[in-house]
Amino acid sequence: MKKIFTILFTVILNAAFLSCDPQDLAEHEIELQACCGDGGDIPPPPPPPDPPIN
């Protein structure tokens, strides 16, 4: 009985890995997010916190 569950788990795991092929991923449109030079200002990161005073 344990072997059946192990084989079933292996089959399901392999199906999950093989169901997503790279060509399908390449065909989907990828939305690009705004980045450097895409119009609009990107604010600078906040300054680091001050070290604690002992």
N, CA, C and O atoms as CSV, one atom per row, in Angstrom:
chain,resi,resn,atom,element,x,y,z
A,1,MET,N,N,0.824,-1.191,0.000
A,1,MET,CA,C,0.000,0.000,0.000
A,1,MET,C,C,0.871,1.259,0.000
A,1,MET,O,O,0.546,2.255,-0.646
A,2,LYS,N,N,1.985,1.192,0.739
A,2,LYS,CA,C,2.887,2.327,0.802
A,2,LYS,C,C,3.514,2.605,-0.562
A,2,LYS,O,O,3.742,3.760,-0.921
A,3,LYS,N,N,3.791,1.545,-1.318
A,3,LYS,CA,C,4.382,1.707,-2.644
A,3,LYS,C,C,3.407,2.402,-3.589
A,3,LYS,O,O,3.822,3.211,-4.419
A,4,ILE,N,N,2.133,2.097,-3.473
A,4,ILE,CA,C,1.122,2.718,-4.340
A,4,ILE,C,C,1.085,4.219,-4.102
A,4,ILE,O,O,1.033,4.996,-5.055
A,5,PHE,N,N,1.111,4.637,-2.834
A,5,PHE,CA,C,1.102,6.069,-2.529
A,5,PHE,C,C,2.378,6.744,-3.022
A,5,PHE,O,O,2.329,7.871,-3.516
A,6,THR,N,N,3.508,6.073,-2.894
A,6,THR,CA,C,4.770,6.643,-3.368
A,6,THR,C,C,4.754,6.806,-4.883
A,6,THR,O,O,5.177,7.843,-5.394
A,7,ILE,N,N,4.281,5.817,-5.596
A,7,ILE,CA,C,4.203,5.895,-7.055
A,7,ILE,C,C,3.213,6.969,-7.474
A,7,ILE,O,O,3.497,7.743,-8.389
A,8,LEU,N,N,2.072,7.031,-6.831
A,8,LEU,CA,C,1.056,8.039,-7.149
A,8,LEU,C,C,1.607,9.443,-6.897
A,8,LEU,O,O,1.421,10.337,-7.722
A,9,PHE,N,N,2.274,9.638,-5.781
A,9,PHE,CA,C,2.872,10.931,-5.469
A,9,PHE,C,C,3.913,11.322,-6.510
A,9,PHE,O,O,3.970,12.479,-6.925
A,10,THR,N,N,4.732,10.370,-6.932
A,10,THR,CA,C,5.757,10.634,-7.939
A,10,THR,C,C,5.134,11.029,-9.273
A,10,THR,O,O,5.615,11.949,-9.935
A,11,VAL,N,N,4.078,10.344,-9.667
A,11,VAL,CA,C,3.400,10.662,-10.927
A,11,VAL,C,C,2.796,12.064,-10.871
A,11,VAL,O,O,2.927,12.832,-11.823
A,12,ILE,N,N,2.139,12.400,-9.769
A,12,ILE,CA,C,1.528,13.726,-9.636
A,12,ILE,C,C,2.603,14.810,-9.620
A,12,ILE,O,O,2.426,15.860,-10.238
A,13,LEU,N,N,3.702,14.575,-8.930
A,13,LEU,CA,C,4.784,15.543,-8.878
A,13,LEU,C,C,5.389,15.763,-10.264
A,13,LEU,O,O,5.651,16.902,-10.651
A,14,ASN,N,N,5.611,14.692,-11.007
A,14,ASN,CA,C,6.146,14.826,-12.369
A,14,ASN,C,C,5.160,15.561,-13.274
A,14,ASN,O,O,5.576,16.369,-14.104
A,15,ALA,N,N,3.885,15.300,-13.129
A,15,ALA,CA,C,2.885,15.997,-13.940
A,15,ALA,C,C,2.897,17.488,-13.634
A,15,ALA,O,O,2.742,18.309,-14.537
A,16,ALA,N,N,3.077,17.836,-12.383
A,16,ALA,CA,C,3.123,19.255,-12.015
A,16,ALA,C,C,4.339,19.943,-12.634
A,16,ALA,O,O,4.234,21.081,-13.091
A,17,PHE,N,N,5.480,19.275,-12.654
A,17,PHE,CA,C,6.677,19.869,-13.243
A,17,PHE,C,C,6.583,19.968,-14.762
A,17,PHE,O,O,7.059,20.939,-15.350
A,18,LEU,N,N,5.985,18.989,-15.389
A,18,LEU,CA,C,5.952,18.965,-16.847
A,18,LEU,C,C,4.768,19.729,-17.441
A,18,LEU,O,O,4.741,19.955,-18.651
A,19,SER,N,N,3.799,20.129,-16.637
A,19,SER,CA,C,2.622,20.798,-17.173
A,19,SER,C,C,2.915,22.238,-17.572
A,19,SER,O,O,2.146,22.827,-18.333
A,20,CYS,N,N,3.974,22.805,-17.095
A,20,CYS,CA,C,4.313,24.202,-17.390
A,20,CYS,C,C,5.519,24.211,-18.311
A,20,CYS,O,O,6.659,24.214,-17.848
A,21,ASP,N,N,5.269,24.216,-19.621
A,21,ASP,CA,C,6.416,24.192,-20.523
A,21,ASP,C,C,6.855,25.619,-20.880
A,21,ASP,O,O,6.032,26.534,-20.866
A,22,PRO,N,N,8.122,25.815,-21.193
A,22,PRO,CA,C,8.673,27.162,-21.421
A,22,PRO,C,C,8.011,27.909,-22.570
A,22,PRO,O,O,7.958,29.139,-22.545
A,23,GLN,N,N,7.510,27.207,-23.569
A,23,GLN,CA,C,6.884,27.890,-24.696
A,23,GLN,C,C,5.594,28.572,-24.249
A,23,GLN,O,O,5.298,29.678,-24.702
A,24,ASP,N,N,4.831,27.941,-23.381
A,24,ASP,CA,C,3.632,28.582,-22.847
A,24,ASP,C,C,3.999,29.836,-22.072
A,24,ASP,O,O,3.308,30.850,-22.167
A,25,LEU,N,N,5.072,29.776,-21.314
A,25,LEU,CA,C,5.484,30.945,-20.559
A,25,LEU,C,C,5.919,32.074,-21.485
A,25,LEU,O,O,5.658,33.241,-21.191
A,26,ALA,N,N,6.574,31.754,-22.594
A,26,ALA,CA,C,7.047,32.765,-23.527
A,26,ALA,C,C,5.886,33.411,-24.274
A,26,ALA,O,O,5.987,34.570,-24.677
A,27,GLU,N,N,4.787,32.688,-24.467
A,27,GLU,CA,C,3.658,33.225,-25.215
A,27,GLU,C,C,2.818,34.196,-24.395
A,27,GLU,O,O,2.135,35.049,-24.961
A,28,HIS,N,N,2.859,34.078,-23.077
A,28,HIS,CA,C,2.086,34.987,-22.240
A,28,HIS,C,C,2.738,36.356,-22.231
A,28,HIS,O,O,3.962,36.480,-22.199
A,29,GLU,N,N,1.897,37.386,-22.262
A,29,GLU,CA,C,2.436,38.735,-22.215
A,29,GLU,C,C,2.918,39.034,-20.812
A,29,GLU,O,O,2.283,38.663,-19.826
A,30,ILE,N,N,4.029,39.699,-20.739
A,30,ILE,CA,C,4.590,40.083,-19.452
A,30,ILE,C,C,4.397,41.584,-19.308
A,30,ILE,O,O,4.832,42.358,-20.161
A,31,GLU,N,N,3.743,41.994,-18.225
A,31,GLU,CA,C,3.550,43.417,-17.987
A,31,GLU,C,C,4.823,43.976,-17.360
A,31,GLU,O,O,5.276,43.509,-16.315
A,32,LEU,N,N,5.383,44.976,-18.014
A,32,LEU,CA,C,6.589,45.592,-17.486
A,32,LEU,C,C,6.206,46.705,-16.522
A,32,LEU,O,O,5.270,47.463,-16.776
A,33,GLN,N,N,6.914,46.795,-15.446
A,33,GLN,CA,C,6.669,47.848,-14.476
A,33,GLN,C,C,7.563,49.028,-14.790
A,33,GLN,O,O,8.615,48.883,-15.413
A,34,ALA,N,N,7.133,50.196,-14.350
A,34,ALA,CA,C,7.917,51.402,-14.581
A,34,ALA,C,C,9.280,51.267,-13.917
A,34,ALA,O,O,9.409,50.728,-12.817
A,35,CYS,N,N,10.272,51.761,-14.602
A,35,CYS,CA,C,11.630,51.688,-14.070
A,35,CYS,C,C,12.366,52.949,-14.460
A,35,CYS,O,O,11.766,53.944,-14.867
A,36,CYS,N,N,13.612,52.890,-14.332
A,36,CYS,CA,C,14.478,54.044,-14.590
A,36,CYS,C,C,14.253,54.605,-15.994
A,36,CYS,O,O,14.386,53.879,-16.979
A,37,GLY,N,N,13.916,55.875,-16.091
A,37,GLY,CA,C,13.752,56.534,-17.376
A,37,GLY,C,C,12.432,56.284,-18.068
A,37,GLY,O,O,12.294,56.628,-19.242
A,38,ASP,N,N,11.447,55.695,-17.391
A,38,ASP,CA,C,10.153,55.457,-18.019
A,38,ASP,C,C,9.199,56.624,-17.781
A,38,ASP,O,O,7.984,56.425,-17.796
A,39,GLY,N,N,9.690,57.782,-17.573
A,39,GLY,CA,C,8.869,58.976,-17.337
A,39,GLY,C,C,8.432,59.020,-15.888
A,39,GLY,O,O,8.067,57.930,-15.447
A,40,GLY,N,N,8.395,59.926,-15.150
A,40,GLY,CA,C,8.008,59.872,-13.745
A,40,GLY,C,C,9.228,59.701,-12.859
A,40,GLY,O,O,10.162,58.968,-13.184
A,41,ASP,N,N,9.196,60.384,-11.754
A,41,ASP,CA,C,10.349,60.356,-10.854
A,41,ASP,C,C,10.209,59.229,-9.855
A,41,ASP,O,O,9.132,58.983,-9.312
A,42,ILE,N,N,11.305,58.558,-9.625
A,42,ILE,CA,C,11.350,57.504,-8.626
A,42,ILE,C,C,11.967,58.120,-7.373
A,42,ILE,O,O,13.098,58.605,-7.422
A,43,PRO,N,N,11.244,58.111,-6.253
A,43,PRO,CA,C,11.793,58.732,-5.048
A,43,PRO,C,C,12.995,57.949,-4.527
A,43,PRO,O,O,13.068,56.731,-4.689
A,44,PRO,N,N,13.938,58.656,-3.898
A,44,PRO,CA,C,15.109,57.953,-3.354
A,44,PRO,C,C,14.701,57.108,-2.154
A,44,PRO,O,O,13.664,57.369,-1.544
A,45,PRO,N,N,15.491,56.106,-1.808
A,45,PRO,CA,C,15.152,55.281,-0.646
A,45,PRO,C,C,15.256,56.098,0.634
A,45,PRO,O,O,15.996,57.081,0.683
A,46,PRO,N,N,14.527,55.706,1.661
A,46,PRO,CA,C,14.600,56.455,2.920
A,46,PRO,C,C,15.981,56.310,3.550
A,46,PRO,O,O,16.666,55.312,3.327
A,47,PRO,N,N,16.389,57.304,4.335
A,47,PRO,CA,C,17.717,57.207,4.966
A,47,PRO,C,C,17.728,56.110,6.014
A,47,PRO,O,O,16.684,55.768,6.569
A,48,PRO,N,N,18.902,55.558,6.290
A,48,PRO,CA,C,18.967,54.499,7.306
A,48,PRO,C,C,18.653,55.081,8.684
A,48,PRO,O,O,18.887,56.266,8.923
A,49,PRO,N,N,18.128,54.258,9.588
A,49,PRO,CA,C,17.809,54.763,10.918
A,49,PRO,C,C,19.085,55.120,11.686
A,49,PRO,O,O,20.152,54.555,11.445
A,50,ASP,N,N,18.952,56.053,12.600
A,50,ASP,CA,C,20.085,56.446,13.423
A,50,ASP,C,C,20.444,55.320,14.380
A,50,ASP,O,O,19.557,54.614,14.860
A,51,PRO,N,N,21.728,55.141,14.664
A,51,PRO,CA,C,22.124,54.095,15.619
A,51,PRO,C,C,21.664,54.483,17.029
A,51,PRO,O,O,21.608,55.668,17.360
A,52,PRO,N,N,21.336,53.494,17.852
A,52,PRO,CA,C,20.902,53.817,19.227
A,52,PRO,C,C,22.037,54.423,20.042
A,52,PRO,O,O,23.207,54.084,19.863
A,53,ILE,N,N,21.664,55.320,20.933
A,53,ILE,CA,C,22.642,55.968,21.806
A,53,ILE,C,C,22.720,55.186,23.108
A,53,ILE,O,O,21.699,54.915,23.740
A,54,ASN,N,N,23.927,54.825,23.504
A,54,ASN,CA,C,24.103,54.051,24.751
A,54,ASN,C,C,24.282,54.967,25.926
A,54,ASN,O,O,24.443,54.500,27.053
